[in-house]
C-alpha cells in the first residue's frame, strides 16, 4: 500500500518533531514589525538558511518554509503579488539544501497561510480565485523542493477546503492545521470534531492544530480529535505559553521545561507530529527533542494534569473535551453491554 513521506516517517519513528516559530525568530534576527518575512528569502537568504539550520540542529524532523504569507493576496500588501513564484521557490530551495546536508531524514514542508481575505458572500474573493492562489503558491513550493504542502493557521472551512484543493492539484501530500481559540473552536466556528471530518473527506496526510492560545489548549484539542479518530496522523504545534507585553515587546512565557512537558503530554494525547508555534525558539525545540527521546510514558493526560503542568484550559476547550470523552465512554459502555449479551 502506498504511504506518503509523513506516513513513512511516522511508521519508522513513532512521532515526528517539527520546528518552532518563524516570525519570532526572524524578529530576533532583525526583521521589523510590519515587514514581510517572505521577502527575506531573496533579500536575506543567509538568515533564512541560519533559521532552518538552527531547527535542524535542535532535532527537528520537519522544517516549515518561510512562506506563510507568500500568496498573492498577502504579498499584495507589500506590492509583491507578482513575486509569488520566486519567493516560494526560494523559501523551499533554501530549506531543501539544508535538509539534504544532514545525515538523517528531514522533511521540508511548504508553509501556506490564509489569504487574509473573506470569501463570498462575506467578502469579494471567489472560491475559484482562492483555490487558484493556493495552487499557484503550492506549485512554486514544489518547484523549490518541498516534500509536503503544509496549510496552517486556518479558521474558515471554505478557505481551508479551497487551500486543500489547490495544494492537492500538485499531486504532493497535503497537511493542514487550524487555529483554535478559547471557545475550543476556530474564530469561524470549526470544532476539533469538524476538523477530523473535513480532513478525512480530503484524505490529508496529516492534520491538527497550531497557534491558538497556548500549549494546554492544544493538548486538550488533540485529545478531542484523537477520541474522534484514534491513531489519526494528528499535528500539534502550540504557541510557547501565553503572550505577554513586556517593555514594549511581545514575549511568550513558555520555558524550555514547559515545552518539554507539553511535547510529552501531546504525544501521549495522540499527536504524531509535534512542534511549536509563536514564541518557540530552537532552544525550546531542543528541550522538546530531549524529552521525547527520554520519556517513554504513554498515559493520556487528564485535564487536571494538563492544567497543573501547562496552565489553565478554557471552559470552551473543556466542554469540547468532556463532550468527546463522554461520547467515547458511552460508545465503550454500549460495546461492553453488547459483548455481555452475546456471551
N, C-alpha and C positions, 0 to 999 in steps of 0.2 A: 504493500500500500504506500502511496506517495506521502512523504512527510516534508513540510516546508522547513526552512532553516531554523525557525524558532522551535518547532516541534522536535526536530532532531537534537538540538542542543538541550532542551528541557529533558528529553528522554535520557540523554547522556549524563547530565549534571544534576537533575532533580529540580533545581531552580536556578535562575539566572539573575545576576546583579547588573542592573542598568546604571546609568550615570546620575549626576546631580543637576544643579541649576546651570543654565546657560547665561541668562541675563545677570544674575547676582555676581557671578564670577567675572564676567566681562566688565561690569561696573568697577570691580576692583582693579581691572587692568587699564582703566581709563575711559571706558565708554561713558558718554554724557547722557543724562536722562533726556529723553525725547528724540535721541538719535536712533537710527535703525541699526541694530546689531548685525543684520544680514549684509550691510554694505562693507563690513569688515572682512567678509570672505575674499574681497578683492583689494580693499584698502589696507588691511592689516592681517594678511594671511598667516604670518608667523605667530600672532597672538591667538588666532583660532587654532592653529596647529598645536600650540602650547596647551590650550584648554583641553582639546581632545586627549593629548598625551597624558595630561595630569590625571584624568579619569581612568585611562588605561593603566597607568602606573598604580593607581589606587585599587585596582582589581575589577574594574567594570568589564562585564561580558558583552554589554551593548552600549554603544555611544550614539547619541542622537545628534543629528547635524544642526548647525547654526542656520536654520531655515524656517523657524516657526512662523515668522511673518512675511515669508517671501512669496506670497501670492500676489496677483496683480492689484488687488484691491487694497491690501495693506501697504504695498510698495508705492501706490499712488500718493499716499500721504507724504512721501518723500521725493515725489517726482521721478520715481524709478520703476514705474509699472512696465516699462519696455525692457527691463533688465531681469525678468523672471528666469529665463533660461540660464544666463551666465552666472547669476548669484547662487541659484540652487545647484548647478553643476559644480561650481567652485566649492560650495559647502560640503557636498558629498565626496568630491575627489580628494580634498584635504583629509577628511576622515578616513577614506579608503587607504590612502598612503600610510597613515599612522597605524591603522588596524593591521595592514599587511606586513608591517615591520615587526610585529610581536610574534613570539613563538607559540602562542595559544590562539584559539579562535576568538576573534572579536567581531561582533555583528555591527554593521553600520545601518542605523535606522534613519530614514529620511523624515525629519520632523515637518509636520504640516498643521498649522494652527488655523483658527477661524478667520473668515474674511473680514470680520468687523461690520458686515452689512446685514440688514434684515431682508429676509426673502419675502416675496409677495405672498399674501396681501398685506403683511405688516410693513414691508418696505418696497423698494423698487427693483431689487435683484431677482431675476428669474431663476428658477431651479436649473434650467438648461445652462445659463451663463455661470452659475455657481459650480456646477459639475465640470464644465469646461475649464474653469480656472484651476480647479484641483487637478484635473488631468494634465494641464499644462505644467504645473509645478511638479507633479509626480514623474512625468517624462524626463524632466531635467535632473531630478534626483537620481533616477535610474541610470541616466546617461553618465552621471558622475561617479556611480559605483555603489549606490545604496543596495543593501540586501533585502530590506523590507521597508514598506511605507508606513509611517507612524503618525496617525491622525491624533491630535491631542488637544485637551482643554476645551472640548466641545460642550455645548449646553442645549442646543436646539436639535430636535430629531430630524427636521427637514435638511438642515445643513450637514449634520452628521452623515445622513444617508447619501446626500449629493457628493460629499467628500469620499465616501467609501466607493461609490460607483465610479467616480473619476479616477481614483487611485487604482481600482481593480482593472481598469482598461489596459494597464501596462502589463498585466499578467503576473505581477510580482505579489508576494504575500502582503496582506494589509493588517495592521493592528490599530486599535482605536481606544482612546480613553476619554472619559467625561470628567468635568469638574463639578463635584457635588458640594452644596453649601450646607448651612446649619440646619436646614429642614430635612436633610438626608437625600434631597433630590438636586438636580441641576436648577439653575436660575429659571429655565424654561420648563421645568416640571418633569424631567425624565428621572425615574427611580432606578435603583440598582436592579430591580426585577425587570423593568422595561429594557435596561441595557442588555441584560442577558438575552432576552427575546430578539431584540433588534440585531445584535451581533451574530446570533446563531442563524438568523434568516439570511445574513450576508456571508456566512461561512468564513468569519475572520480568523486569522492565525492566532490572535490573542486580543484580549480586551480587558478594560478595567477602569481605574480612576486615577487622576493626577491632580495636583494643585489643591484647590478647595480650601479647607480651613486649617487642618493640622493632622498630625500623624494618628491621633486617636480616632478621628472621624474616618480616616481611610481604612484603618483596621476593621472598624465596625461595618463599613460598606463592603469590604471584601468578604467578611463573614456572611453578610446577607446574600451576596452574589454566589458564594460557594454553597450556601444552603439551597439556593435555587437550582444550581447545576454543579454538583460535586465533580471535582477533578477538571473543571474548566481551566483553560490557559489564561488565568487572571493576572492582570498587571496592577501593581500598586506603586505609585510614585508620589509620595506625600511631601507636602511642604515641611521644611525643617523647623518644626514647632510653630509658634504663633508669632506673627509680625508685630514689632513694637517700633515706635517712632522715638529715637533717642538721638539727641544732639543734631537734629535736622536730617537724620538719616534713618531709613527703614532697615531694621535688623531683625533677625529671627532668633528666638530664644532656645532653639533646639541644640543641645550639646551633642558631640560625637557619641557620648554614652546613651543619650536618649534615642538617637537614631539607630544605635546598635540594638537597643531593646525593641524598637519599632520593627526593625528588619526581621528579627527572630519571631516576633508576635505575628506579623503579617504573613510570614511564610507558614506558620502554624495555622493561621486563619484560612489558608488556601491559595495564597498568591504564588504564582510560578515565576513571575518576573518582578523584581523588587528594585526600586531606585528612590531618588529624592527629587523634589521639585524646588520651588523657590527657597533660597537660603542655603541650599545643600552644597557644600564645598567638597573638594577631593579628600580633605581630612575626615569629613563625615562618611564618605563612601568607603574609605579605608577602614574605618571603625566598623561599618556595616559588614564589609567583607570578612573581617576577623571574627565577628560574632557569628555570622552564618557558617563559617568554616568550623568553628569551635563548638557550637551549641547543637546537639542532636535531639533536643526536646521536640516533641511533635504535638503537644497538647493544645487544643484550640483554646485561646484565651477567653476568659469570661469578661463581661463588661466591667466588673469590679477591678479585675487585674489590669485591664486596658487603662482605666482611669487612674489607678494607683501609679502606673509607670509612665504614662504618656500624657495625662491630663483629661479634663472633662470631655465627655461625649455629649453632644447636644441632644435635646429632647426629640428633635426630628429624626436623628440617626438612631436613637434608642428605640423609638416606636417602630421604625422600619426593621431594626434588628429583632425586636421582640416579636413582631408580626411574622417574620420569616421563621424564627425559632419555634413559635407556636405551631405554624403550619407544618414544619418538619416533625415536631413531636406528635401532632395529630396523625400525620401520614404513617409514622412509625407505629403508633398505637393501633391504627386500623390494620396495618400489616400483621402485627402480633396477634390481633384478635382472629384474623383470617387463618393464621397458622394454627392457633389453638383449636379452631372449629374443625380444621381439616385433619388434625392429629387423631 
